[in-house]
Amino acid sequence: MNSQLVLLISLAAANCKVCVNPADIVFAIDASRSIWGPNFEQQLRFVKEIVDSFEIGPNATQIGAFTFGDKISLEFNLNKYRMKGDVQAAIGQVRHAEGGLTLTHDALGYARKVMFSPDNGARAGLPHILIVLTDGRSTMQPETQTEAASTKASGIQIFGIGVGREVDADELKKMVSSPSSNFLFLVPTYGELESGSIKKQLGTRACDVTTPAPTEAATTKEATTAAGPTTTERMSNDESTAREVCQGKPADIIFVLDTSSSIMPDDFTTQTQFVVDVVNILDINQNKTQVGLITFSDNATVGFYLDQYSSGASVAAAVKSTPHTGGRTNTGDALRLLLEEGFSSRHGARTGVAQIAIVITDGLSRVPEETVVNAGKVKDSGIYVFAIGVGANADKGELGAMASTPTADYLFTVDGYGALDTIKSILAYKTCAVKVVEKPSGDIATCTAKGPTDVIFGIDVSNVGGIDSSNILDFVRNTSGAFVTESGKIRVGLARTDCPKDASKDIQLGQFVSRQEFVNAIDGSFRASLTPLINKVRMKSFSSTSGGRQGAKKVLVLVVPGGVADLKMAQREASRAKFAKIEVFAVGVGPGVSKSDLEPLVSSPTMSHTFLVGNSAGLDSLVKRFLLTVCKGL
């Protein structure tokens, strides 16, 4: 993989000397309205000075540029201009769009996916450098971090230079490559851009890293991932060695196969045969390795569950009968289904064994942002992901975001489907070498918070009863217990409906300090509707008479089974709650509730505040992911 370099500058400088190392450099220029007109012109002059420090030409350094704010505006591609004077003249013509937002995540994604594509002049074998100029924090910080991670995973290194008091230094540190002391510059004013020392430091470092980094030798490796599994690599392509390692191996493995229209019928047959070949190396047995299958195109579908087949022959036969559906590449939906259904205990997923997903795709997903976010959720839940990209259209950044770390162990790319056969033994070997360091059983995670936090669970079970109601209550018990701490820093409560018969069943904030007391107090006999429920939480549940504390962070978790009958009214009430500085999460249960129903109810970013499961039984597999997401922000 070629070394690629992103220079993320929230306003920076260059070098006096002319750098002769060839590179492809793209400037992403912040054009949001937070930048005053004269400062925007300073920004353009600064870009010209950076350009002046490189030798420009078709065999030297190429330059491209675009602006970002509310939207992306292309100025010129890498292969547009061949002379330094033409580049600098074009930079002088860049206009200040004065967008209201700073969508840095869009800038990073656009640069990675569009500006550095071969069609737009990017050259193989040379560093790719993105210089992003901005003067403040990004509008959507979680998405910015996700895009930065994808960019770095694809081999791109990120520099950052922040200008002014509105810059979020912590955000920039997370975006830039390591060590941040080499890749991050902070300046207090635009005037500092004229500083010779800043120009010299940045120019020197930029020129120094324009030499492609050496490719890692795939020899003997030991890698340990943070969540537990360890792989000891001998990197043998010998099938007999792989079989030896896989014998008696207990593991739950799910193959996630692309069945979109971009795959030709013969290539799809080759893909399924590759899966069969890997399966034949594994030791398939209900007490050893279990295998499941998920396919995806427009939507994701379970081919078969982990506990459905107990022999290699039956698994192989099921794989061979997998239909080629055609359609678009909805990888994000496949990752969602993997979590909600594939690795659910009710479908055979076991504790104490390695849980591994093997994703095979030949292109960029339909909604890359959703794919990256869902991939993070999959890995956060303890599932290890091998990502296999096939052909030139597979997006390395997205593959890197999906794959577990280190990506050198978990990411494969091949030129075409015919080349899959060359990696079957290595893949099987690596898969079987994954080991799990078991955690003590019986532990319930406990959320910690930086300061006082009040959490209310709001439950609407209108028209829900029986097993669905029971499953929803179990979910509340399993998750809410993580928030009940004897220290009292986090208080948890439960809100239902405003009906008098149910009011006595509410649980006020701080009413119980032990987990067991709280979960025992949750009763199943209640019904509610969404608008009055949100209103009640906003007006009463966080009040001092209900145990609420002045200055405490307020969090509302809505559990919404079925459709939302009073959607417009509920959205207005949710807007009032968010205006009152209540952070709102929503858990939708069942086919009747959609993402479009819940997103207007929740806080931003909506993707990390919205959870969906296909039915109430899927709530069990959601608990860990829900807690990891919610607790992270407290």
C-alpha positions, 0 to 999 in steps of 0.5 A: 500500500502506498503511503498517503499523507493528509496534512490537516491544517486548521491554519498553518505554514510552509517552508522557505526552501523548495521541496523537490520530493514529488507528491499529490497535494490537495487543499481543503479550505474552510469557507464557513462564515466563522472566518472573517473576509480579510482572514479568508484572504490571508488563508488563500495567501497562506495556501499560495506560500505553501504551494511556492515551497514545492516544485510543481509539475507533472513529474513533480508535485501536483496540487488540487483544491476544494472548499467546505462549509455547508457543502463541498465546492470543487476548485480544481483537481490534481491534474488540472494545472501543470505550472506553479503560476497557474496553480497560484492564480487559481487559488487567488480565484477561490471564493468565500462561500460563508457556509453556516456549518463546518462539515470537516467530516465531509471534507475528509471523506471527499478528499479520500474518496474523490480528490485522491482517485486516479480519475482525478489525477492521483498517482500510484507510488507517491504520497497523497497530502491533504491540507485542510484549513479551518479555524474552529471545531467541526460541526459533527465531531463524532463523524469527523473522528470516524472519517479521520480514522478511515482516512488514517486506516487507508494509509493517509497521515493527518497533520493539523494546525488550529487557528484561534480560540475556537479551535478544539485542540483535543479534536485535532489531536484525535484527528492527526497522526501519531505522534501528535507533537509532530503532526499538530500546530496551534496558532492564536491568530491568522497573523501568526500564519506569517510567522517564519518559524511556523512556515519553516517547521511545517514545510520541513515536516511536510517535505520530509514525509513526502517519501512513501513509508516502507511497506511492512513485511508480512513475516512473523508477527504477534499482535494483541488487540485491546479487547482480548483476542490475540493472533500469533502469526506464522503467515503460512500459506500451507493449507495443512498448517492451517488445518492443524491450527483449526482442529478443535478450535471453538469459534463462532464465525459469520461470513458476510457476503456481497451479493450486489449487481457489481459482481458478475455471476461467475465471480459470485460463484467464485466467491461462494467457492472461496467460502466453501474452501475456507469452511473445509479447513475449519473444524465444524461442530456444534462444540467446536467451530460454528459458521453462519452466513449473512448476505447484503445488497439493497438490504441484508439477509441472514442466510443461515444462523450459527446453530443451524448446521453442525457439519462442514458438508451441510454448511458448504451445501448451504453456502453453495445454494446462496442466491445472487440477488443483485442490487446496491451495496448496503454494507452498513445494514449487513453490519447492523444485522450481524450485531442484532441477529447474527451473534445473538445468543438465541441463534447459537452465539456462545460466550467464551469463544472468539466471535469473528466476522469475515466481510467480503466486498468489491466496492464502496458501500451505499452509505459509507458513514453508516458503514463506518459507524456500524463497524465501530459498534461491531468491534466495540461489542467484542467481535473481530472483523476480517475485511476482504476487498476485491478489485480496484473499486474496493475502498481501502479506507472503508475496509480499514474502518471495518477491519479490526486492528492491527489492520495488517492482520485483519485486512486483505485486498486482492486484484479480483475474485480469481485471486481469493484462492491465494489467501484462503489458507492464510485467512483460515490460519489467522481466523483460527489463531484468534483467541479470547481472553475471557472476562469474569462472568457475572459482572455488570458494567457500571457507567461512570460520569465526569459530573452529576448525571440524571438518566431517565428511561421513558417507556412507551408500550402502547399496544404491546403485551406478552413476550414483547413487553417482557423483553422490553422490561428485561432490556431496561433492567439489564441496561439501567442497572449499569447507571445505578451507582452507590456513589450517587454521581449518576441517578437513574429513573423511570417514566411511563405515562401521565395516566393516574393509574401508572403515575405511582409506578414511576421511579424517581431519580435517586429513589434506589441506590442498588441495582437489585432494588431498581430492577425489582421495582420495574413492573410490567403492567403499564401502557403509555403514549409518546408525546405525553411521556416526553412532556412528562419527562421534560416538565416533571421527571428532572425536577427537584421534586422528582430527585433531579439536581441543578447542574446535572447532565440530563439524559432521556432514553426512550424505548419505542416499540412499534410505530409512533402514532403521534409522530409530529406532536412527539417531534415537537415535544422532543424539540422542546426537551432538547432545547431544555438541554436534555440529551435524547436517545431512542431505541426502536423495537420491531418493524413498525418503527423506522430510523426516520421516525426516531431521528427527529426525536433524538439529539445529534449526531442522530446516528449514535443516538438511535438504535433499532432492533427487528423485534423485541428478542433482539434487545438482548444483543443490543445491551452491550452496544447500547451501554458502550455508546451511551456511557461513552458520552457521560 
